Amino acid sequence: MPELPEMETYRQQLTRLIIGVPITSVDVTRPKSVNVAPEQLADKLNGNRFVRIERRAKHLLFHLASGEILLL
């Protein structure tokens, strides 16, 4: 598991790269790592956009334009 300073660095870098960019595809390579069916996750994410990324402890919260939050 990455340490706290690394998570903040990831948050900053990802913010510059993905905020506002449409999600065009989703590839779940480890289905047991998500708590919904991969198809359901893909349906929720495809066509959506990330509007903000925040860090809470060692988790990244990806706020979607739909109002939902993806926790990683």
PDB file of N, H, CA, C and O in Angstrom:
ATOM      1  N   MET A   1       0.856  -1.177   0.000  1.00  0.00           N
ATOM      2  CA  MET A   1       0.000   0.000   0.000  1.00  0.00           C
ATOM      3  C   MET A   1       0.902   1.241   0.000  1.00  0.00           C
ATOM      4  O   MET A   1       1.855   1.331   0.774  1.00  0.00           O
ATOM      5  N   PRO A   2       0.583   2.193  -0.881  1.00  0.00           N
ATOM      6  CA  PRO A   2       1.386   3.437  -0.913  1.00  0.00           C
ATOM      7  C   PRO A   2       1.264   4.215   0.388  1.00  0.00           C
ATOM      8  O   PRO A   2       0.262   4.116   1.096  1.00  0.00           O
ATOM      9  N   GLU A   3       2.272   4.971   0.684  1.00  0.00           N
ATOM     10  H   GLU A   3       3.086   5.052   0.108  1.00  0.00           H
ATOM     11  CA  GLU A   3       2.267   5.809   1.881  1.00  0.00           C
ATOM     12  C   GLU A   3       1.521   7.120   1.600  1.00  0.00           C
ATOM     13  O   GLU A   3       1.264   7.468   0.448  1.00  0.00           O
ATOM     14  N   LEU A   4       1.189   7.820   2.654  1.00  0.00           N
ATOM     15  H   LEU A   4       1.399   7.537   3.590  1.00  0.00           H
ATOM     16  CA  LEU A   4       0.380   9.032   2.560  1.00  0.00           C
ATOM     17  C   LEU A   4       0.937  10.088   1.604  1.00  0.00           C
ATOM     18  O   LEU A   4       0.173  10.604   0.788  1.00  0.00           O
ATOM     19  N   PRO A   5       2.229  10.439   1.658  1.00  0.00           N
ATOM     20  CA  PRO A   5       2.731  11.453   0.721  1.00  0.00           C
ATOM     21  C   PRO A   5       2.593  11.022  -0.748  1.00  0.00           C
ATOM     22  O   PRO A   5       2.352  11.852  -1.625  1.00  0.00           O
ATOM     23  N   GLU A   6       2.747   9.721  -1.003  1.00  0.00           N
ATOM     24  H   GLU A   6       2.943   9.047  -0.291  1.00  0.00           H
ATOM     25  CA  GLU A   6       2.588   9.229  -2.368  1.00  0.00           C
ATOM     26  C   GLU A   6       1.154   9.393  -2.841  1.00  0.00           C
ATOM     27  O   GLU A   6       0.918   9.724  -4.004  1.00  0.00           O
ATOM     28  N   MET A   7       0.198   9.166  -1.956  1.00  0.00           N
ATOM     29  H   MET A   7       0.390   8.898  -1.012  1.00  0.00           H
ATOM     30  CA  MET A   7      -1.208   9.292  -2.326  1.00  0.00           C
ATOM     31  C   MET A   7      -1.533  10.735  -2.710  1.00  0.00           C
ATOM     32  O   MET A   7      -2.284  10.971  -3.656  1.00  0.00           O
ATOM     33  N   GLU A   8      -0.982  11.682  -1.993  1.00  0.00           N
ATOM     34  H   GLU A   8      -0.372  11.490  -1.225  1.00  0.00           H
ATOM     35  CA  GLU A   8      -1.207  13.094  -2.327  1.00  0.00           C
ATOM     36  C   GLU A   8      -0.578  13.421  -3.677  1.00  0.00           C
ATOM     37  O   GLU A   8      -1.151  14.175  -4.463  1.00  0.00           O
ATOM     38  N   THR A   9       0.585  12.864  -3.946  1.00  0.00           N
ATOM     39  H   THR A   9       1.051  12.251  -3.307  1.00  0.00           H
ATOM     40  CA  THR A   9       1.225  13.058  -5.249  1.00  0.00           C
ATOM     41  C   THR A   9       0.365  12.465  -6.357  1.00  0.00           C
ATOM     42  O   THR A   9       0.184  13.097  -7.397  1.00  0.00           O
ATOM     43  N   TYR A  10      -0.170  11.260  -6.154  1.00  0.00           N
ATOM     44  H   TYR A  10      -0.024  10.747  -5.308  1.00  0.00           H
ATOM     45  CA  TYR A  10      -1.064  10.644  -7.137  1.00  0.00           C
ATOM     46  C   TYR A  10      -2.282  11.532  -7.373  1.00  0.00           C
ATOM     47  O   TYR A  10      -2.688  11.743  -8.516  1.00  0.00           O
ATOM     48  N   ARG A  11      -2.864  12.054  -6.295  1.00  0.00           N
ATOM     49  H   ARG A  11      -2.535  11.883  -5.366  1.00  0.00           H
ATOM     50  CA  ARG A  11      -4.043  12.906  -6.420  1.00  0.00           C
ATOM     51  C   ARG A  11      -3.738  14.130  -7.285  1.00  0.00           C
ATOM     52  O   ARG A  11      -4.510  14.476  -8.179  1.00  0.00           O
ATOM     53  N   GLN A  12      -2.623  14.771  -7.015  1.00  0.00           N
ATOM     54  H   GLN A  12      -1.996  14.491  -6.289  1.00  0.00           H
ATOM     55  CA  GLN A  12      -2.258  15.972  -7.772  1.00  0.00           C
ATOM     56  C   GLN A  12      -2.006  15.653  -9.245  1.00  0.00           C
ATOM     57  O   GLN A  12      -2.466  16.379 -10.126  1.00  0.00           O
ATOM     58  N   GLN A  13      -1.285  14.581  -9.507  1.00  0.00           N
ATOM     59  H   GLN A  13      -0.911  13.992  -8.791  1.00  0.00           H
ATOM     60  CA  GLN A  13      -0.985  14.221 -10.887  1.00  0.00           C
ATOM     61  C   GLN A  13      -2.235  13.810 -11.655  1.00  0.00           C
ATOM     62  O   GLN A  13      -2.429  14.219 -12.800  1.00  0.00           O
ATOM     63  N   LEU A  14      -3.079  13.003 -11.025  1.00  0.00           N
ATOM     64  H   LEU A  14      -2.921  12.671 -10.095  1.00  0.00           H
ATOM     65  CA  LEU A  14      -4.311  12.570 -11.693  1.00  0.00           C
ATOM     66  C   LEU A  14      -5.255  13.741 -11.936  1.00  0.00           C
ATOM     67  O   LEU A  14      -5.935  13.786 -12.961  1.00  0.00           O
ATOM     68  N   THR A  15      -5.301  14.685 -11.006  1.00  0.00           N
ATOM     69  H   THR A  15      -4.748  14.649 -10.174  1.00  0.00           H
ATOM     70  CA  THR A  15      -6.152  15.862 -11.176  1.00  0.00           C
ATOM     71  C   THR A  15      -5.776  16.593 -12.457  1.00  0.00           C
ATOM     72  O   THR A  15      -6.653  16.983 -13.228  1.00  0.00           O
ATOM     73  N   ARG A  16      -4.500  16.780 -12.687  1.00  0.00           N
ATOM     74  H   ARG A  16      -3.788  16.463 -12.060  1.00  0.00           H
ATOM     75  CA  ARG A  16      -4.049  17.466 -13.903  1.00  0.00           C
ATOM     76  C   ARG A  16      -4.391  16.681 -15.165  1.00  0.00           C
ATOM     77  O   ARG A  16      -4.644  17.276 -16.212  1.00  0.00           O
ATOM     78  N   LEU A  17      -4.400  15.357 -15.076  1.00  0.00           N
ATOM     79  H   LEU A  17      -4.195  14.874 -14.225  1.00  0.00           H
ATOM     80  CA  LEU A  17      -4.560  14.523 -16.262  1.00  0.00           C
ATOM     81  C   LEU A  17      -6.004  14.181 -16.629  1.00  0.00           C
ATOM     82  O   LEU A  17      -6.326  14.096 -17.814  1.00  0.00           O
ATOM     83  N   ILE A  18      -6.878  13.985 -15.644  1.00  0.00           N
ATOM     84  H   ILE A  18      -6.616  14.054 -14.681  1.00  0.00           H
ATOM     85  CA  ILE A  18      -8.181  13.401 -15.977  1.00  0.00           C
ATOM     86  C   ILE A  18      -9.403  14.252 -15.660  1.00  0.00           C
ATOM     87  O   ILE A  18     -10.507  13.898 -16.075  1.00  0.00           O
ATOM     88  N   ILE A  19      -9.251  15.348 -14.948  1.00  0.00           N
ATOM     89  H   ILE A  19      -8.355  15.635 -14.610  1.00  0.00           H
ATOM     90  CA  ILE A  19     -10.431  16.151 -14.606  1.00  0.00           C
ATOM     91  C   ILE A  19     -11.065  16.703 -15.879  1.00  0.00           C
ATOM     92  O   ILE A  19     -10.406  17.351 -16.691  1.00  0.00           O
ATOM     93  N   GLY A  20     -12.359  16.431 -16.031  1.00  0.00           N
ATOM     94  H   GLY A  20     -12.894  15.905 -15.371  1.00  0.00           H
ATOM     95  CA  GLY A  20     -13.118  16.941 -17.164  1.00  0.00           C
ATOM     96  C   GLY A  20     -13.018  16.116 -18.432  1.00  0.00           C
ATOM     97  O   GLY A  20     -13.733  16.391 -19.396  1.00  0.00           O
ATOM     98  N   VAL A  21     -12.158  15.120 -18.460  1.00  0.00           N
ATOM     99  H   VAL A  21     -11.577  14.897 -17.677  1.00  0.00           H
ATOM    100  CA  VAL A  21     -11.994  14.285 -19.649  1.00  0.00           C
ATOM    101  C   VAL A  21     -13.059  13.188 -19.632  1.00  0.00           C
ATOM    102  O   VAL A  21     -13.209  12.508 -18.617  1.00  0.00           O
ATOM    103  N   PRO A  22     -13.802  12.995 -20.723  1.00  0.00           N
ATOM    104  CA  PRO A  22     -14.833  11.947 -20.737  1.00  0.00           C
ATOM    105  C   PRO A  22     -14.214  10.547 -20.601  1.00  0.00           C
ATOM    106  O   PRO A  22     -13.151  10.265 -21.154  1.00  0.00           O
ATOM    107  N   ILE A  23     -14.895   9.695 -19.863  1.00  0.00           N
ATOM    108  H   ILE A  23     -15.758   9.924 -19.413  1.00  0.00           H
ATOM    109  CA  ILE A  23     -14.478   8.301 -19.717  1.00  0.00           C
ATOM    110  C   ILE A  23     -15.056   7.560 -20.921  1.00  0.00           C
ATOM    111  O   ILE A  23     -16.272   7.527 -21.110  1.00  0.00           O
ATOM    112  N   THR A  24     -14.187   6.971 -21.727  1.00  0.00           N
ATOM    113  H   THR A  24     -13.199   6.998 -21.573  1.00  0.00           H
ATOM    114  CA  THR A  24     -14.644   6.340 -22.969  1.00  0.00           C
ATOM    115  C   THR A  24     -14.690   4.821 -22.892  1.00  0.00           C
ATOM    116  O   THR A  24     -15.383   4.185 -23.686  1.00  0.00           O
ATOM    117  N   SER A  25     -13.964   4.228 -21.948  1.00  0.00           N
ATOM    118  H   SER A  25     -13.401   4.745 -21.302  1.00  0.00           H
ATOM    119  CA  SER A  25     -14.028   2.775 -21.799  1.00  0.00           C
ATOM    120  C   SER A  25     -13.570   2.388 -20.397  1.00  0.00           C
ATOM    121  O   SER A  25     -12.845   3.128 -19.732  1.00  0.00           O
ATOM    122  N   VAL A  26     -14.006   1.224 -19.974  1.00  0.00           N
ATOM    123  H   VAL A  26     -14.595   0.623 -20.514  1.00  0.00           H
ATOM    124  CA  VAL A  26     -13.648   0.694 -18.659  1.00  0.00           C
ATOM    125  C   VAL A  26     -13.207  -0.748 -18.855  1.00  0.00           C
ATOM    126  O   VAL A  26     -13.893  -1.529 -19.515  1.00  0.00           O
ATOM    127  N   ASP A  27     -12.059  -1.101 -18.280  1.00  0.00           N
ATOM    128  H   ASP A  27     -11.501  -0.467 -17.744  1.00  0.00           H
ATOM    129  CA  ASP A  27     -11.532  -2.447 -18.372  1.00  0.00           C
ATOM    130  C   ASP A  27     -11.252  -2.948 -16.961  1.00  0.00           C
ATOM    131  O   ASP A  27     -10.300  -2.499 -16.323  1.00  0.00           O
ATOM    132  N   VAL A  28     -12.063  -3.864 -16.474  1.00  0.00           N
ATOM    133  H   VAL A  28     -12.837  -4.229 -16.993  1.00  0.00           H
ATOM    134  CA  VAL A  28     -11.880  -4.435 -15.136  1.00  0.00           C
ATOM    135  C   VAL A  28     -11.069  -5.711 -15.297  1.00  0.00           C
ATOM    136  O   VAL A  28     -11.575  -6.706 -15.815  1.00  0.00           O
ATOM    137  N   THR A  29      -9.820  -5.691 -14.860  1.00  0.00           N
ATOM    138  H   THR A  29      -9.409  -4.882 -14.439  1.00  0.00           H
ATOM    139  CA  THR A  29      -8.953  -6.857 -15.015  1.00  0.00           C
ATOM    140  C   THR A  29      -8.989  -7.791 -13.807  1.00  0.00           C
ATOM    141  O   THR A  29      -8.563  -8.943 -13.890  1.00  0.00           O
ATOM    142  N   ARG A  30      -9.498  -7.289 -12.693  1.00  0.00           N
ATOM    143  H   ARG A  30      -9.844  -6.354 -12.625  1.00  0.00           H
ATOM    144  CA  ARG A  30      -9.627  -8.115 -11.485  1.00  0.00           C
ATOM    145  C   ARG A  30     -11.045  -7.952 -10.940  1.00  0.00           C
ATOM    146  O   ARG A  30     -11.259  -7.174 -10.011  1.00  0.00           O
ATOM    147  N   PRO A  31     -12.009  -8.670 -11.500  1.00  0.00           N
ATOM    148  CA  PRO A  31     -13.427  -8.501 -11.114  1.00  0.00           C
ATOM    149  C   PRO A  31     -13.692  -8.662  -9.617  1.00  0.00           C
ATOM    150  O   PRO A  31     -14.621  -8.050  -9.090  1.00  0.00           O
ATOM    151  N   LYS A  32     -12.898  -9.469  -8.932  1.00  0.00           N
ATOM    152  H   LYS A  32     -12.143  -9.966  -9.360  1.00  0.00           H
ATOM    153  CA  LYS A  32     -13.115  -9.667  -7.495  1.00  0.00           C
ATOM    154  C   LYS A  32     -12.692  -8.453  -6.676  1.00  0.00           C
ATOM    155  O   LYS A  32     -12.960  -8.388  -5.477  1.00  0.00           O
ATOM    156  N   SER A  33     -12.032  -7.489  -7.320  1.00  0.00           N
ATOM    157  H   SER A  33     -11.814  -7.541  -8.295  1.00  0.00           H
ATOM    158  CA  SER A  33     -11.570  -6.293  -6.617  1.00  0.00           C
ATOM    159  C   SER A  33     -12.625  -5.193  -6.568  1.00  0.00           C
ATOM    160  O   SER A  33     -12.437  -4.193  -5.876  1.00  0.00           O
ATOM    161  N   VAL A  34     -13.718  -5.358  -7.282  1.00  0.00           N
ATOM    162  H   VAL A  34     -13.872  -6.171  -7.844  1.00  0.00           H
ATOM    163  CA  VAL A  34     -14.790  -4.347  -7.260  1.00  0.00           C
ATOM    164  C   VAL A  34     -16.009  -4.958  -6.596  1.00  0.00           C
ATOM    165  O   VAL A  34     -16.216  -6.170  -6.644  1.00  0.00           O
ATOM    166  N   ASN A  35     -16.819  -4.101  -5.973  1.00  0.00           N
ATOM    167  H   ASN A  35     -16.651  -3.116  -5.934  1.00  0.00           H
ATOM    168  CA  ASN A  35     -17.963  -4.623  -5.215  1.00  0.00           C
ATOM    169  C   ASN A  35     -19.269  -4.591  -5.995  1.00  0.00           C
ATOM    170  O   ASN A  35     -20.344  -4.737  -5.414  1.00  0.00           O
ATOM    171  N   VAL A  36     -19.183  -4.400  -7.319  1.00  0.00           N
ATOM    172  H   VAL A  36     -18.309  -4.282  -7.792  1.00  0.00           H
ATOM    173  CA  VAL A  36     -20.342  -4.503  -8.207  1.00  0.00           C
ATOM    174  C   VAL A  36     -19.916  -5.320  -9.421  1.00  0.00           C
ATOM    175  O   VAL A  36     -18.726  -5.554  -9.628  1.00  0.00           O
ATOM    176  N   ALA A  37     -20.874  -5.748 -10.213  1.00  0.00           N
ATOM    177  H   ALA A  37     -21.841  -5.557 -10.045  1.00  0.00           H
ATOM    178  CA  ALA A  37     -20.540  -6.473 -11.440  1.00  0.00           C
ATOM    179  C   ALA A  37     -19.752  -5.546 -12.371  1.00  0.00           C
ATOM    180  O   ALA A  37     -20.088  -4.369 -12.498  1.00  0.00           O
ATOM    181  N   PRO A  38     -18.726  -6.060 -13.009  1.00  0.00           N
ATOM    182  CA  PRO A  38     -17.920  -5.223 -13.908  1.00  0.00           C
ATOM    183  C   PRO A  38     -18.755  -4.492 -14.958  1.00  0.00           C
ATOM    184  O   PRO A  38     -18.458  -3.347 -15.300  1.00  0.00           O
ATOM    185  N   GLU A  39     -19.795  -5.145 -15.468  1.00  0.00           N
ATOM    186  H   GLU A  39     -20.036  -6.075 -15.190  1.00  0.00           H
ATOM    187  CA  GLU A  39     -20.662  -4.509 -16.466  1.00  0.00           C
ATOM    188  C   GLU A  39     -21.405  -3.315 -15.869  1.00  0.00           C
ATOM    189  O   GLU A  39     -21.577  -2.292 -16.532  1.00  0.00           O
ATOM    190  N   GLN A  40     -21.842  -3.445 -14.625  1.00  0.00           N
ATOM    191  H   GLN A  40     -21.703  -4.276 -14.086  1.00  0.00           H
ATOM    192  CA  GLN A  40     -22.541  -2.356 -13.945  1.00  0.00           C
ATOM    193  C   GLN A  40     -21.595  -1.175 -13.721  1.00  0.00           C
ATOM    194  O   GLN A  40     -21.988  -0.024 -13.907  1.00  0.00           O
ATOM    195  N   LEU A  41     -20.367  -1.449 -13.328  1.00  0.00           N
ATOM    196  H   LEU A  41     -20.047  -2.385 -13.177  1.00  0.00           H
ATOM    197  CA  LEU A  41     -19.374  -0.397 -13.144  1.00  0.00           C
ATOM    198  C   LEU A  41     -19.109   0.316 -14.469  1.00  0.00           C
ATOM    199  O   LEU A  41     -19.059   1.545 -14.519  1.00  0.00           O
ATOM    200  N   ALA A  42     -18.940  -0.457 -15.533  1.00  0.00           N
ATOM    201  H   ALA A  42     -18.980  -1.455 -15.492  1.00  0.00           H
ATOM    202  CA  ALA A  42     -18.694   0.125 -16.852  1.00  0.00           C
ATOM    203  C   ALA A  42     -19.861   1.007 -17.286  1.00  0.00           C
ATOM    204  O   ALA A  42     -19.649   2.089 -17.834  1.00  0.00           O
ATOM    205  N   ASP A  43     -21.092   0.553 -17.046  1.00  0.00           N
ATOM    206  H   ASP A  43     -21.265  -0.326 -16.602  1.00  0.00           H
ATOM    207  CA  ASP A  43     -22.275   1.349 -17.407  1.00  0.00           C
ATOM    208  C   ASP A  43     -22.299   2.683 -16.666  1.00  0.00           C
ATOM    209  O   ASP A  43     -22.651   3.709 -17.248  1.00  0.00           O
ATOM    210  N   LYS A  44     -21.927   2.676 -15.387  1.00  0.00           N
ATOM    211  H   LYS A  44     -21.641   1.842 -14.915  1.00  0.00           H
ATOM    212  CA  LYS A  44     -21.934   3.909 -14.588  1.00  0.00           C
ATOM    213  C   LYS A  44     -20.831   4.875 -15.018  1.00  0.00           C
ATOM    214  O   LYS A  44     -21.018   6.091 -14.981  1.00  0.00           O
ATOM    215  N   LEU A  45     -19.678   4.331 -15.429  1.00  0.00           N
ATOM    216  H   LEU A  45     -19.526   3.343 -15.459  1.00  0.00           H
ATOM    217  CA  LEU A  45     -18.527   5.183 -15.732  1.00  0.00           C
ATOM    218  C   LEU A  45     -18.475   5.665 -17.183  1.00  0.00           C
ATOM    219  O   LEU A  45     -18.084   6.804 -17.437  1.00  0.00           O
ATOM    220  N   ASN A  46     -18.862   4.819 -18.132  1.00  0.00           N
ATOM    221  H   ASN A  46     -19.179   3.894 -17.925  1.00  0.00           H
ATOM    222  CA  ASN A  46     -18.777   5.208 -19.542  1.00  0.00           C
ATOM    223  C   ASN A  46     -19.591   6.464 -19.818  1.00  0.00           C
ATOM    224  O   ASN A  46     -20.770   6.540 -19.472  1.00  0.00           O
ATOM    225  N   GLY A  47     -18.956   7.442 -20.440  1.00  0.00           N
ATOM    226  H   GLY A  47     -17.998   7.380 -20.721  1.00  0.00           H
ATOM    227  CA  GLY A  47     -19.607   8.704 -20.759  1.00  0.00           C
ATOM    228  C   GLY A  47     -19.612   9.700 -19.617  1.00  0.00           C
ATOM    229  O   GLY A  47     -19.978  10.859 -19.813  1.00  0.00           O
ATOM    230  N   ASN A  48     -19.217   9.280 -18.440  1.00  0.00           N
ATOM    231  H   ASN A  48     -18.920   8.338 -18.280  1.00  0.00           H
ATOM    232  CA  ASN A  48     -19.163  10.157 -17.279  1.00  0.00           C
ATOM    233  C   ASN A  48     -17.839  10.924 -17.290  1.00  0.00           C
ATOM    234  O   ASN A  48     -16.996  10.685 -18.153  1.00  0.00           O
ATOM    235  N   ARG A  49     -17.653  11.830 -16.352  1.00  0.00           N
ATOM    236  H   ARG A  49     -18.339  12.024 -15.651  1.00  0.00           H
ATOM    237  CA  ARG A  49     -16.408  12.597 -16.213  1.00  0.00           C
ATOM    238  C   ARG A  49     -16.075  12.729 -14.734  1.00  0.00           C
ATOM    239  O   ARG A  49     -16.959  12.748 -13.877  1.00  0.00           O
ATOM    240  N   PHE A  50     -14.779  12.819 -14.456  1.00  0.00           N
ATOM    241  H   PHE A  50     -14.061  12.802 -15.152  1.00  0.00           H
ATOM    242  CA  PHE A  50     -14.345  13.122 -13.101  1.00  0.00           C
ATOM    243  C   PHE A  50     -14.331  14.635 -12.958  1.00  0.00           C
ATOM    244  O   PHE A  50     -13.780  15.339 -13.805  1.00  0.00           O
ATOM    245  N   VAL A  51     -14.937  15.134 -11.886  1.00  0.00           N
ATOM    246  H   VAL A  51     -15.384  14.561 -11.198  1.00  0.00           H
ATOM    247  CA  VAL A  51     -14.979  16.581 -11.666  1.00  0.00           C
ATOM    248  C   VAL A  51     -14.046  17.027 -10.549  1.00  0.00           C
ATOM    249  O   VAL A  51     -13.685  18.200 -10.463  1.00  0.00           O
ATOM    250  N   ARG A  52     -13.662  16.089  -9.698  1.00  0.00           N
ATOM    251  H   ARG A  52     -13.955  15.136  -9.768  1.00  0.00           H
ATOM    252  CA  ARG A  52     -12.770  16.434  -8.583  1.00  0.00           C
ATOM    253  C   ARG A  52     -12.196  15.154  -8.002  1.00  0.00           C
ATOM    254  O   ARG A  52     -12.859  14.116  -7.993  1.00  0.00           O
ATOM    255  N   ILE A  53     -10.970  15.228  -7.521  1.00  0.00           N
ATOM    256  H   ILE A  53     -10.432  16.071  -7.528  1.00  0.00           H
ATOM    257  CA  ILE A  53     -10.354  14.103  -6.817  1.00  0.00           C
ATOM    258  C   ILE A  53      -9.894  14.616  -5.464  1.00  0.00           C
ATOM    259  O   ILE A  53      -9.196  15.626  -5.374  1.00  0.00           O
ATOM    260  N   GLU A  54     -10.289  13.915  -4.422  1.00  0.00           N
ATOM    261  H   GLU A  54     -10.856  13.095  -4.495  1.00  0.00           H
ATOM    262  CA  GLU A  54      -9.804  14.290  -3.093  1.00  0.00           C
ATOM    263  C   GLU A  54      -9.190  13.069  -2.426  1.00  0.00           C
ATOM    264  O   GLU A  54      -9.455  11.929  -2.808  1.00  0.00           O
ATOM    265  N   ARG A  55      -8.376  13.333  -1.435  1.00  0.00           N
ATOM    266  H   ARG A  55      -8.161  14.259  -1.125  1.00  0.00           H
ATOM    267  CA  ARG A  55      -7.722  12.269  -0.683  1.00  0.00           C
ATOM    268  C   ARG A  55      -8.238  12.279   0.737  1.00  0.00           C
ATOM    269  O   ARG A  55      -8.327  13.331   1.370  1.00  0.00           O
ATOM    270  N   ARG A  56      -8.575  11.109   1.232  1.00  0.00           N
ATOM    271  H   ARG A  56      -8.503  10.254   0.718  1.00  0.00           H
ATOM    272  CA  ARG A  56      -8.909  10.927   2.645  1.00  0.00           C
ATOM    273  C   ARG A  56      -8.064   9.767   3.128  1.00  0.00           C
ATOM    274  O   ARG A  56      -8.265   8.615   2.745  1.00  0.00           O
ATOM    275  N   ALA A  57      -7.104  10.112   3.989  1.00  0.00           N
ATOM    276  H   ALA A  57      -6.941  11.048   4.300  1.00  0.00           H
ATOM    277  CA  ALA A  57      -6.120   9.121   4.460  1.00  0.00           C
ATOM    278  C   ALA A  57      -5.443   8.514   3.234  1.00  0.00           C
ATOM    279  O   ALA A  57      -4.897   9.248   2.410  1.00  0.00           O
ATOM    280  N   LYS A  58      -5.468   7.196   3.099  1.00  0.00           N
ATOM    281  H   LYS A  58      -5.912   6.599   3.768  1.00  0.00           H
ATOM    282  CA  LYS A  58      -4.796   6.551   1.971  1.00  0.00           C
ATOM    283  C   LYS A  58      -5.770   6.178   0.857  1.00  0.00           C
ATOM    284  O   LYS A  58      -5.474   5.310   0.036  1.00  0.00           O
ATOM    285  N   HIS A  59      -6.924   6.827   0.826  1.00  0.00           N
ATOM    286  H   HIS A  59      -7.165   7.533   1.493  1.00  0.00           H
ATOM    287  CA  HIS A  59      -7.912   6.569  -0.218  1.00  0.00           C
ATOM    288  C   HIS A  59      -8.040   7.780  -1.135  1.00  0.00           C
ATOM    289  O   HIS A  59      -7.905   8.923  -0.698  1.00  0.00           O
ATOM    290  N   LEU A  60      -8.303   7.511  -2.407  1.00  0.00           N
ATOM    291  H   LEU A  60      -8.414   6.582  -2.761  1.00  0.00           H
ATOM    292  CA  LEU A  60      -8.611   8.577  -3.345  1.00  0.00           C
ATOM    293  C   LEU A  60     -10.089   8.495  -3.667  1.00  0.00           C
ATOM    294  O   LEU A  60     -10.610   7.421  -3.966  1.00  0.00           O
ATOM    295  N   LEU A  61     -10.764   9.634  -3.604  1.00  0.00           N
ATOM    296  H   LEU A  61     -10.341  10.507  -3.360  1.00  0.00           H
ATOM    297  CA  LEU A  61     -12.182   9.722  -3.916  1.00  0.00           C
ATOM    298  C   LEU A  61     -12.329  10.483  -5.221  1.00  0.00           C
ATOM    299  O   LEU A  61     -11.985  11.662  -5.311  1.00  0.00           O
ATOM    300  N   PHE A  62     -12.843   9.794  -6.230  1.00  0.00           N
ATOM    301  H   PHE A  62     -13.123   8.837  -6.156  1.00  0.00           H
ATOM    302  CA  PHE A  62     -13.032  10.370  -7.553  1.00  0.00           C
ATOM    303  C   PHE A  62     -14.492  10.791  -7.670  1.00  0.00           C
ATOM    304  O   PHE A  62     -15.380   9.945  -7.772  1.00  0.00           O
ATOM    305  N   HIS A  63     -14.739  12.091  -7.656  1.00  0.00           N
ATOM    306  H   HIS A  63     -14.018  12.779  -7.574  1.00  0.00           H
ATOM    307  CA  HIS A  63     -16.097  12.616  -7.751  1.00  0.00           C
ATOM    308  C   HIS A  63     -16.499  12.668  -9.221  1.00  0.00           C
ATOM    309  O   HIS A  63     -15.804  13.260 -10.045  1.00  0.00           O
ATOM    310  N   LEU A  64     -17.621  12.046  -9.534  1.00  0.00           N
ATOM    311  H   LEU A  64     -18.186  11.564  -8.864  1.00  0.00           H
ATOM    312  CA  LEU A  64     -18.113  11.972 -10.911  1.00  0.00           C
ATOM    313  C   LEU A  64     -19.131  13.069 -11.187  1.00  0.00           C
ATOM    314  O   LEU A  64     -19.766  13.582 -10.266  1.00  0.00           O
ATOM    315  N   ALA A  65     -19.280  13.419 -12.441  1.00  0.00           N
ATOM    316  H   ALA A  65     -18.764  13.002 -13.189  1.00  0.00           H
ATOM    317  CA  ALA A  65     -20.260  14.438 -12.841  1.00  0.00           C
ATOM    318  C   ALA A  65     -21.675  13.992 -12.484  1.00  0.00           C
ATOM    319  O   ALA A  65     -22.554  14.833 -12.300  1.00  0.00           O
ATOM    320  N   SER A  66     -21.908  12.699 -12.383  1.00  0.00           N
ATOM    321  H   SER A  66     -21.194  12.015 -12.533  1.00  0.00           H
ATOM    322  CA  SER A  66     -23.235  12.159 -12.040  1.00  0.00           C
ATOM    323  C   SER A  66     -23.569  12.345 -10.564  1.00  0.00           C
ATOM    324  O   SER A  66     -24.697  12.090 -10.145  1.00  0.00           O
ATOM    325  N   GLY A  67     -22.586  12.792  -9.770  1.00  0.00           N
ATOM    326  H   GLY A  67     -21.669  12.999 -10.111  1.00  0.00           H
ATOM    327  CA  GLY A  67     -22.801  12.957  -8.336  1.00  0.00           C
ATOM    328  C   GLY A  67     -22.327  11.769  -7.517  1.00  0.00           C
ATOM    329  O   GLY A  67     -22.297  11.836  -6.288  1.00  0.00           O
ATOM    330  N   GLU A  68     -21.961  10.696  -8.173  1.00  0.00           N
ATOM    331  H   GLU A  68     -21.985  10.641  -9.171  1.00  0.00           H
ATOM    332  CA  GLU A  68     -21.458   9.521  -7.460  1.00  0.00           C
ATOM    333  C   GLU A  68     -19.964   9.664  -7.207  1.00  0.00           C
ATOM    334  O   GLU A  68     -19.296  10.508  -7.804  1.00  0.00           O
ATOM    335  N   ILE A  69     -19.451   8.826  -6.311  1.00  0.00           N
ATOM    336  H   ILE A  69     -19.994   8.141  -5.825  1.00  0.00           H
ATOM    337  CA  ILE A  69     -18.036   8.872  -5.946  1.00  0.00           C
ATOM    338  C   ILE A  69     -17.450   7.478  -6.101  1.00  0.00           C
ATOM    339  O   ILE A  69     -18.012   6.495  -5.617  1.00  0.00           O
ATOM    340  N   LEU A  70     -16.314   7.410  -6.782  1.00  0.00           N
ATOM    341  H   LEU A  70     -15.858   8.208  -7.175  1.00  0.00           H
ATOM    342  CA  LEU A  70     -15.565   6.172  -6.934  1.00  0.00           C
ATOM    343  C   LEU A  70     -14.445   6.196  -5.909  1.00  0.00           C
ATOM    344  O   LEU A  70     -13.616   7.106  -5.919  1.00  0.00           O
ATOM    345  N   LEU A  71     -14.409   5.211  -5.028  1.00  0.00           N
ATOM    346  H   LEU A  71     -15.082   4.472  -5.019  1.00  0.00           H
ATOM    347  CA  LEU A  71     -13.402   5.153  -3.964  1.00  0.00           C
ATOM    348  C   LEU A  71     -12.336   4.137  -4.334  1.00  0.00           C
ATOM    349  O   LEU A  71     -12.636   2.975  -4.607  1.00  0.00           O
ATOM    350  N   LEU A  72     -11.086   4.589  -4.339  1.00  0.00           N
ATOM    351  H   LEU A  72     -10.843   5.533  -4.117  1.00  0.00           H
ATOM    352  CA  LEU A  72      -9.956   3.687  -4.620  1.00  0.00           C
ATOM    353  C   LEU A  72      -8.940   3.809  -3.502  1.00  0.00           C
ATOM    354  O   LEU A  72      -7.907   3.141  -3.530  1.00  0.00           O
TER     355      LEU A  72
END
